[in-house]
Amino acid sequence: ERMTTFAFHRRYPPAQPAAGPAQWLVFHATDVLARADTPPTLLPGTTQQPRDVAIESAFFLGMREDTPVMVGTLPAEYPLPPGWRVLNLRAALGLAEAEIASLLGYAAQLIYWQRTSRFCASCATPMLANDGWGKKCPNCGYAIYPPVSPATIVLIHDGERILLTTKDGWGKRYGLVAGFVEPGESFEECVAREVHEEVGVDLTDIRYIASQPWPFPHQIMVGFMARYAGGEIVIDTNELVGAGWFTRDALPELPPPFSIARQLIERWLRDGAPEP
C-alpha cells in the first residue's frame, strides 16, 4: 500500500511563502507537466518562478519540511519546450511516487475549484476570497468551500472468493462496486444499497478499512470489506457490463496500484478476509 508519511504542511490563503528557493508542481491546462525521461516530480525554482518554465499563474500549496511548494499553471496552447511532456492526471498518479501523487491530487482539486467557483451559485455575482480556500458572494453573502464528495467502495468476499465487476470501456479490467453517498445515508447504508443496485446481492459484516482522496474531480473514496450474505448476481446494465466471482489464483486484470480498489484487493490477497 502506498503510504504518505512525508512532512508536508498545508498553508491557506492569504499565507505567502518567504522569497527564496521553492519546489513546483506545474500543470498544462488540466494535465501534469513532467520531464520526458522521468516520472512526475517536484521541479526546482524560486517562489516566483520554476526553473525552465514560464508559468501563467501560481499559488502557494504548503511547506515540504522547510521548502515552499508552489503550484503553477500553463494555458493549453502553451508550446512545450524540448524535453518535456504532459500526462493526464490518472497517468501521472500511476507513475509518481506516493508523496508526489498526494500533492498532485491536492493541487489538481484546487485548480478545479478555482476554475469552477468564480460565480455565485445563488445570484451569479463574481465571488471574492473568503476564509482559507473559501469564497463568498459580496451581493448575497453565499459562502462556499472546496467540495469533497464522499463515495464508498467495497470488496465483497465469501471467504475464498471476491466479487469483481467491469464497465464499458474498461476492456479486460475488473474492479469493485463503488458509488456516491446520498443525502441522509450512512457509509454502511451506501455500501449495501450500491451493491444491491449494481449486482443484486446482499451483504453482512460491512467493515471500514481505509480511505483515499480521489481527485476526479473532488471525491473521497471510503473503502470497505463486506461478506456475501446471499442472492444471485444480477447486474445493473446501465452501470456494468459484467460481474463474477474470482479466486486468488484466477484473478482478471486489476485496477492500477495507486487506486484504493487495488489496495483493498491486495490487502485481501495478503491477509485474507476478516473474521465475522
N, C-alpha and C positions, 0 to 999 in steps of 0.2 A: 504494500500500500504506500502511496506517495504522501509522506508526512511533510508539513510545512512548519519547521521548528526554527526558522531563521529569525533574526532580530529586526523586525520591521515594525515601525510605529506610525500609525496613520496621523495625518495632520488635516485640519479642516479650514476652509476659508473663514476669515481673511488671513490666516497664517501664511507667511512667506519665508523662504529659507534665506540665511545669510549668504551674501555673494561669495562665490568660490567654486571649487570642484563639485560636480554633480554627476549622477548617473541617469540615463534616459531610456524610456520606452517610447518608440516612435511609431505612430500609426499613419498609414497611407489610406486616407478615407477610413473604411472600417477594417482594413487589413493591417497586418503587422509587418513592419519593415525590419529586414534582417540581412546580415551579410550572406552572400551567395554560398559560402562554403562552411557556414557554422549554424547551429540551431539558434533560435531567437534568444537574445540575452540583453542585459543592460549595456547601453552604449556610453562611452566616456564623453565628457564635456564639462561645461560650466553651468551655473544656474540660469544663464542667459540663453545658451545655445548648445546643442550637441555637436560633437566634432563631425565634420564632413557632410552635414545635412543642414539645410536652411529651413527650419520649421516655420509654419504659418501662425500657429497659436500654441499655447502651453499652459499647464497648470501644475501645481505642487501636490504630489501624492502623499509624501511622508518621508520618514527618515529610515534608512537602512543602516543600522548601527549609527555612525556619525556622519553619514553621507546623504545629502538630499537625493530623493528620487523624483524626477520630473517626467511629465508626460507631454509629448509633442505630437501635433497632428499636421499632416500634409494634405492638400486637396487631391482629389482623384486624378486630376490632369497633370500633377507634378511628374516630370520625367525622371525616371530612376537613373542615377548615375551608374557607371560600370561597376560591377562587383556587388550590387545589391539585388535583393528580390523582395517580393511581397508574398505573404502567406495569409490565407483566411484564418480566422481565429481558431477554428477547430484544428486545422493542421498545425498551427503554432503551438497550441496547448499539447498536442500529441508529441511534438519534438522537443519542447522546452523542459528544462529541469523543474522540479516541483516548485521551488521558490519563484522562478521566473513565471511559471504558469499561473501561480496565485496572483502575482502582481499584474500580469496581463489581463486576467479575468476581472480584477477590480477596476483597472484603468478603463477597460472596454465598456463596463457598465456605466462609469461616469461620463464617458464620451457620448454614449447613447442617451443618457439622462440630459446632458446639456443640449443635445440636438432635438429632443422631443419635449422639452419643458419650457419653451420660450414664451408661450402664451397661456393665459389663464383658461382653465377648462370650464370655468363658470361664466366669464364675461368676455373672454378673448383679448383682454388687455395684456400688453407685454409684461412679463414677470420680472421682478427685481430680486437680487440676492437677499437671503434671509439668514437664518441661523445655520452655520456649517454649510452643507451642500444644499440646504433647503432654499425654496423660493417662495415669495409672497406677492400677491397681486396688490398694487398700490390703489386700485379702484375699489375692489370689493372685499379685500382682506383675505381671500382664499389662500391658504398655505399648503405647500406640498413638499415632499422629500423624496429622494431616490427610492423607487418602489422595489420591493422584494416579494416575488410571487412564490409561495410555498407549493411544492409538488411532492407527492410521495412516490417511491419506487420500491418494489418488493420482490425478493427472491422467494418463490413458492417451492416448497420441497415436501417430499413424503418420507424423508429419511435418507433414501438411497438415490432418489432422482430429483431433478429440478425441472420446473415447467418454464419453457422459454417461448418467446413469441417473435414474429418477424412482420415487418411492414413493407408496403410497396416502396420500392426504391432502395431497400437495404441489400438487395442481392441475396447472397448466402448467409448474411449475418443475422444472428438471433440475439435478442436482448430480454429485458424484464418488463413486466407490466408497470406503467407509471401514469400519473395523471395529476391535474391540479386540484388542490383543496378548494372545496366550495364553501360559501358562507354558512355559518352555523354547524360546521363539521369538524370533528377532531381528526388528527392524523390517522388514527386507527380506523375510524369510520371511513375515511377516504380510501385507505388500502382495501378494505373489504368491498366497498362499492365499486371501485375501479376494476378490481379483479372479477367480480360477478358480472359487470357490464361487458368487459372485454373478452373474458374466456369462460364465463359461466360456471365457475367452481366456487366452493365455499372454503373458508379458512378458519383456523383456530390458532392459538398461541402466536399472536401477532406481536413481534418484538422489535423495538427500535435498536438499530445497530450503529449508524453513523450518518453524517450529513455532508453535503458538498455544495459550495456555491457553483452555479451553472449559468454563465453569462450569455445566454441565448434567448432573450436578451438580459433577463434580470431575475432568474429563478434561484431558489434554494431547494436542492433535492434532499429529501428526508428519507433515508434508507432503512428498510425493514427486512426481516426474515419472517416467514409465516408457514405454518404446517397445513398441508392439504387436508380438508375435512370431508370432502365428498363432492360428487357431481361429475358429469361428463363435460369434456371440453367442447364448448360451442363458442366460436369466435364472433366478435362484432366485425362484420366485413367492412364497415365504414372506417375502422381503426386498424385492422390487422389483415394480413393475407395468410397467416398460418400460425400454429402453436402446437407444441407437443412436449412429451416427457423425454428427458435425456439423462443418461448415466454418465459417471465420471470418465469412463473410457470411450465415450462416443459423443463428445460434445461437438456442436457445429462451430462455425466462425463466430467469434465473440466480439462484444463491444471493445473499443480501444482502451488501453491500460489506464489512461488518465481518468476515465469515467467511473462514477460510483457504481454503475451497473457491473462493470468488470471487477471492481474491488469486492463487491458482495459475492460474486461468483468465486473469485479467488479465495475469499475467506471460507466459503463453504467447502471448496476443494481441500483447503488446508486443515480446517478444524472440524468439518462435518456439521451436522445440524444440531442446534441447541436442544438439550433435553427438555421435554414438556414440563 
